[in-house]
Amino acid sequence: MALPFSTAVLAEVNDTAGRLLGRRFRLKSVDPVAGGSVNRSFAVGDGQDLFFLKVNGVASLPVFEAEAEGLSALREARVRSPVPFAHGVAGSEAYLLMEYLPLREPRDGDYIGLADALGTLHESSAPSFGWVQPNFIGASRQANPWTESWADFWCRARLERQLEIARQKGHGGLLQLLGEQLIAAVPEILSGHTPQPCLVHGDLWRGNVGFLANGTPSLFDPAVYFGDREVDIAMTELFGGFPRVFYEAYFERYPVDEGYAGRRDLYNVYHLLNHLNLFGVYLDRVESLMRSILDRIG
């Protein structure tokens, strides 16, 4: 069998899986798994048990370390997520081996369970906004300094950083002008909004949600930190949205404060900027959204 990764990674998979299962494990199947554009992902097995494997260059080890930490944080918050079993460097590649979860196509009713799971996640809190260390959203490094003010955190750790990356990539002019104006307006936009620092997934779109055979929701590819819980709800609306039953169930359990729609747009500027910086897309869309927010507040 021709392997799409090194024999050094193969040895790590065989050894780790064998220790976890308490028996001899010798890899027999490697099936590519779609999803994501950063890493190479596979379902690997020996005919009896399957594991999920991500592989990339050695430089991706910090990304895998942060992903494993984020998955552990979700699980500690009582949210179903894959168990991260092992990560490291083998030969010339970095790898992350985790639990394989067989998923099925979602049904609308499954999203009620997702709303409950997200509400459970958001019950975890901290004294201030941020995270124990930087992590990643996609391939972008995400700064998470502990910050008392939510407005300060969103300006410095989110908008300013992405705008600076965009500037370095040649996106100046109108984008930077609108960005400066938006940052100056953040205190007004968030005035009177005093969210509790809640544990958030951080990158919550359809591609990072799955459902087990019994309908149990599972979250993966997190970019966790303690922030305003509305950032998660906002991102679910950015790329197509979730079924209506999800929002009805979540808002019934955790109503949002007045003015959520304006904050939603502010929070989604961050994700559009990140997509611009990663993939070179959405320049017109992010400029339009910035202009719309600024026009709304006069």
Buried (B, 14 or more C-beta within 10 A) or exposed (E): EEEEBBEBBBEBBBEBBBEBEEEEBEBEEBEEBEEBEBBBBBBBBBEEEBBBBBBBEEEBBBBBBBBBBBBBBBBEBEBBBBBBBBBBBBBEBBBBBBBBBEEEEBEEEBBBBBBBBBBBBBEBEBEEBBBEEBBBBBBBEBBBBBBEBBBBBBBBBBBBBBBEBBBEEEBEEEBBEBBEEBBEBBEEBBEEBEBBBBBBBBBBBEEBBBBBEEBBBBBBBBBBBBBBBBBBBBBBBBEEEBBEBBBEBBEEEBEBEEBBEBBBBBBBBBBBBBBBBBEEEBBEBBBEBBBEBBEEEE
